[in-house]
Amino acid sequence: MASQLATKKGEYGTVPDPTQPWIDEHRDLGDGGYRAAIFGFMDGLVTNLCLILGVQFALEEELDEQGVIVTGLAGIISGSFSMSVGEYISMLAEREALKSELKTERQHLIDHEEVEEQELKEIFKELCFKDETIDAIITDLRKG
């Protein structure tokens, strides 16, 4: 007997119940955070290695352990600050771009209702929705 997905009433209607164990096992990878973490880790390793090697080659004498540690810590601190500020600014820019796009799309819905409706129907057709389902979705969206 196949098990059914447990649901509960949420703010936006019936939603999957997050208290179920199979829901909790999934990672949310949609925000790009995982990719950014891996990129940041690898960037930090390569940058610090290059910094330490650059300091070593620039000096005429061999860099001792303390010099390697100080150089590495300076690289980690400056790199962390640089990456966090860059990530923060890029997230602000992305949020502003999305807000602008949403404003444009809302105005298009007012000014070009038929064209936007056709575009939405085409998107649903590409996702293999049946025509009856598409019509039902469009009807529901018109209501409110």
C-alpha positions in Angstrom: 0.0 0.0 0.0 1.5 3.3 -1.1 1.8 6.0 1.6 0.3 9.4 1.1 2.1 12.6 1.6 0.9 14.1 4.9 -0.4 17.7 4.6 -1.6 20.4 6.9 -3.5 23.6 6.5 -1.1 26.5 6.0 -1.3 30.2 5.2 -1.5 29.5 1.5 -3.8 26.5 1.6 -2.9 22.8 2.1 0.9 22.4 2.3 3.2 19.4 3.0 3.6 18.8 6.7 7.2 19.6 7.6 7.0 17.4 10.7 7.1 14.3 8.6 10.6 12.7 8.5 10.8 12.4 4.7 10.3 16.2 4.4 13.0 17.0 6.9 15.6 14.8 5.0 15.7 17.2 2.0 18.1 20.1 1.7 17.0 23.4 0.4 19.5 24.1 -2.3 17.4 26.7 -4.2 18.9 29.8 -2.8 22.5 29.2 -4.1 23.9 29.2 -0.5 25.5 25.8 -1.0 27.2 26.7 -4.2 28.4 30.0 -2.6 29.7 28.2 0.5 31.8 25.8 -1.7 33.0 28.6 -3.9 33.9 30.7 -0.8 35.8 27.8 0.8 37.8 27.1 -2.4 38.4 30.8 -3.0 39.7 31.2 0.5 42.1 28.2 0.2 43.5 29.3 -3.1 43.8 33.0 -2.1 45.6 32.2 1.1 48.0 29.8 -0.5 48.8 32.4 -3.2 49.3 35.1 -0.5 51.6 33.0 1.6 53.6 31.9 -1.5 53.8 35.5 -2.7 55.1 36.8 0.7 57.6 33.9 0.8 58.9 34.6 -2.7 59.0 38.4 -2.1 61.2 38.0 1.0 64.9 37.3 0.5 64.9 35.0 3.5 62.8 32.0 4.3 59.4 32.7 6.0 59.3 31.1 9.5 56.2 29.4 11.0 55.1 32.6 12.7 55.3 34.5 9.5 53.2 31.8 7.7 50.6 31.9 10.4 50.4 35.7 10.5 50.2 35.9 6.7 47.5 33.2 6.6 45.4 34.9 9.4 45.7 38.2 7.6 44.5 36.6 4.4 41.6 34.8 6.1 40.4 37.9 7.9 40.7 40.2 4.8 39.2 37.5 2.5 36.3 36.8 4.9 35.5 40.5 5.1 35.7 40.9 1.4 33.6 37.9 0.6 30.9 38.8 3.1 30.6 42.4 1.9 30.6 41.3 -1.7 27.9 38.7 -1.0 25.8 41.2 1.0 26.0 43.8 -1.8 25.2 41.2 -4.5 22.1 40.0 -2.6 20.9 43.6 -2.2 21.4 44.1 -6.0 19.5 40.9 -6.8 16.7 41.8 -4.5 16.4 45.3 -6.1 16.4 43.7 -9.6 13.7 41.2 -8.6 11.5 44.0 -7.1 11.9 46.0 -10.3 11.0 43.0 -12.4 7.9 42.3 -10.2 6.8 45.9 -10.6 7.2 45.7 -14.4 5.3 42.4 -14.5 2.4 43.8 -12.4 2.1 46.7 -14.8 2.2 44.4 -17.8 -0.7 42.4 -16.2 -2.7 45.7 -16.1 -1.7 47.0 -19.5 -1.4 43.8 -21.5 -3.8 41.3 -19.8 -4.5 39.1 -22.9 -0.8 38.9 -23.9 0.2 38.0 -20.4 -2.5 35.4 -20.1 -1.4 33.8 -23.4 2.2 33.8 -22.2 1.1 32.0 -19.0 -0.8 29.4 -21.0 2.3 28.7 -23.1 4.4 28.2 -20.0 1.9 25.8 -18.5 1.7 23.9 -21.9 5.5 23.6 -21.9 5.2 22.1 -18.4 2.7 19.5 -19.9 -0.4 20.7 -18.2 -3.7 19.7 -19.8 -5.8 22.4 -21.4 -8.6 21.9 -18.9 -6.2 22.4 -16.0 -4.7 25.5 -17.6 -8.1 27.0 -18.1 -9.0 26.2 -14.4 -5.8 27.9 -13.2 -6.4 30.9 -15.4 -10.0 31.2 -14.1 -8.8 30.9 -10.5 -6.1 33.6 -11.1 -8.7 36.0 -12.6 -10.8 35.7 -9.4 -8.2 37.0 -7.3 
